[in-house]
């Protein structure tokens, strides 16, 4: 009877040990997957921010180019209205 109890106890402890090892491995794999997913989210967000900044910069360059042309036109109109032909560019 005591040998059967010892065998049963040993079997339960071995099963519990392997169950714990499996749970530890699964947890480590899930944590690794979660870290990789978080890193990819951060990387994708950074790429999207870079694209948005590039678009904003392009838009600002275009607007400043338009402003430069408008200022040149206004300057020409002002000189024409004043009748001053001796102006510097």
C-alpha positions in Angstrom: 0.0 0.0 0.0 2.7 2.5 0.8 4.6 1.6 -2.3 1.5 2.3 -4.4 1.1 5.6 -2.6 4.8 6.5 -3.3 4.3 5.7 -7.0 1.1 7.7 -7.2 2.8 10.7 -5.4 5.8 10.5 -7.7 3.5 10.3 -10.8 1.5 13.3 -9.7 4.7 15.3 -9.0 6.2 14.4 -12.4 2.9 15.4 -14.2 2.8 18.6 -12.2 6.5 19.4 -13.0 5.9 18.9 -16.8 2.7 20.9 -16.6 4.6 23.7 -14.9 7.3 23.5 -17.6 4.7 23.7 -20.3 3.0 26.7 -18.7 6.3 28.5 -18.3 7.2 27.8 -21.9 3.8 29.0 -23.2 4.1 32.1 -21.1 7.5 32.9 -22.5 6.3 32.4 -26.0 3.3 34.6 -25.5 5.4 37.3 -23.9 7.9 37.1 -26.8 5.0 37.4 -29.3 3.5 40.3 -27.4 6.9 42.2 -27.3 7.3 41.6 -31.1 3.8 42.9 -31.8 4.3 46.0 -29.6 7.6 46.7 -31.4 6.0 46.4 -34.8 3.2 48.8 -33.7 5.8 51.3 -32.6 7.8 50.8 -35.8 4.6 51.3 -37.9 3.6 54.4 -36.0 7.0 55.9 -36.5 6.9 55.2 -40.2 3.4 56.8 -40.4 4.6 59.8 -38.5 7.6 60.2 -40.9 5.2 60.0 -43.9 2.9 62.6 -42.4 5.8 64.9 -41.6 7.0 64.5 -45.2 3.5 65.4 -46.6 3.3 68.4 -44.3 6.7 69.6 -45.4 5.8 69.2 -49.0 2.6 71.2 -48.5 4.4 73.9 -46.7 7.0 74.2 -49.5 4.2 74.5 -52.0 2.4 77.1 -50.0 5.6 79.2 -49.5 6.2 79.0 -53.2 2.7 80.3 -53.9 3.2 83.1 -51.3 6.5 84.0 -52.9 4.8 84.4 -56.3 1.9 86.4 -54.8 4.3 88.7 -53.0 6.2 89.2 -56.3 3.0 90.1 -58.0 1.9 92.5 -55.3 5.4 94.1 -55.4 5.1 94.6 -59.1 1.6 96.0 -58.8 2.7 98.3 -56.0 5.6 99.6 -58.1 3.4 100.0 -61.1 0.8 101.9 -59.1 3.5 104.2 -57.6 5.1 104.7 -60.9 8.5 104.0 -59.5 10.6 102.3 -62.1 13.9 102.5 -60.1 13.3 99.6 -57.7 15.6 96.9 -56.6 14.6 93.2 -56.7 
